[in-house]
Amino acid sequence: MTDLTTLTLAQALDGMEKKQFSSAEITNAFLGAIEKANPHLNAYVVVTAEKARAQAAQSDKRRAAGQAGPLEGAPLGIKDLFCTEGVRTTACSNILGEFKPTYESTVSANLFRDGAVMLGKLNMDEFAMGSSNETSAFGNVVNPWRRGNEDTKLTPGGSSGGSAASVAADLCLGATATDTGGSIRQPAAFTGTVGIKPTYGRCSRWGIVAFASSLDQAGPIAKTVEDSAMLLQSMAGHDPRDSTSLPNALPDFRAACQRSIKGMTIGVPEEYRVDGMPQEIEDLWRQGIAWAKDAGATIKPISLKHTKYALPAYYIVAPAEASSNLARYDGMRYGARVTGKDLVGSYEQTRAKGFGAEVQRRILIGTYVLSAGYYDAYYLRAQKVRQRIAQDFRDAFAEVDAILTPATPSSAFGLGEKSGDPVAMYLNDIFTVTANLAGLPALALPAATDSQGLPLGLQVIGKALDEESVFAVSAALEKAAGFKAKAAKWWV
Ligand code: GLN
């Protein structure tokens, strides 16, 4: 019998529908795989085996009764940024201690409503701040991919490193993730998986631990473009509990994957050809352009003039919002507390011990750029830059239907290689932050391997609310690329 963990989501749902196997069986297969792999990869920080088995049993009953939902019986992993009722949720920070939410995030609730099974909570950078998963209070995740025959440990990217690694290593059929500056797309690119950040407001932020509220957006990491469309269909939708949640009806994302891209115009922004970009990334991009042309699209050079200001603007706006959002962790109402000599002392001790170094750096930067006297020079200025970036995209989308870029400036790097240099680390987000600043949907898909055998990703950016074009172009590129490589399972 085939190893059930290697199926795509679409194949697994099909297999259950045809009664080839049950949710209980595939759930057990994943729990077994996690048991073997997790000591090596550290992708899960909590494994909810009992809950998963109970949900799977319920799911099998529903299917037998003819009440199968769109994701009926599908075992998924949930990033530890999503509050899960009764299951420890820490955003991989010590400051949340053993926090067990009394409620379920809208996104995870939507998945369960549609029949999904939860395998556990996935590792991530602390409060989603990072690009390598090295800021997690539970230790880094290890990328299942390796350079050739070397055993150097590589990062799966971040902040959704656990989500990406678990999908790449067949430790779930798909995973939830979040993207504030690239945290879905960069890890997807580093692990040969597909990740989409939808239009800002498509997925409810209710019950997701907040990092930078005007940029945070949930989305899936999956094995294929079609799987990512199916997961997003369930995750997204209007939620009155999030004031920025969009009321717009959801199109059929899976159907959009079948659309022809003949006659579409795809923009290629010259500003994304950055200095020092490896030749392999350049070649990948050129190849992507050729594939789109072959599929009948017209390619058009475009200019996104303010691109070079995106990263600096992001590293003002995101820390500013983070410093405000993280003010609530005072050790009084929930999470861990370190008792000081008085109330202020307790606040200080709790925050000094509870937050890791990167989170403290962000809070300091954020507090500084929001302080009297500096607000206009930094925060307000960054907001203006943000408007310019959004306008660049609006101008471009008057002429093109989608934009094609590389997803990241490099393939996965070694653990520890960049952790001493925050600026080098921040450069990972150079191609991804623009879509967050402008609120646009963007998808990363695996397209090739580099000379070391590591996956490289392309990015497709769409107009606001036009995920359908993003899926259509991505599915066409996926088909042309025929990317079939998998990480060798060196841990079994
Ligand atoms: N790497 C970026 C950061 O550290 C983006 C993180 C994210 O998207 N959550 O802020």
Boltz pocket constraint, residues with backbone or C-beta under 6 A from the ligand:
constraints:
  - pocket:
      binder: B
      contacts: [[A, 127], [A, 128], [A, 129], [A, 130], [A, 131], [A, 158], [A, 159], [A, 178], [A, 179], [A, 180], [A, 181], [A, 182], [A, 183], [A, 184], [A, 211], [A, 318], [A, 425], [A, 429]]
      max_distance: 6.0
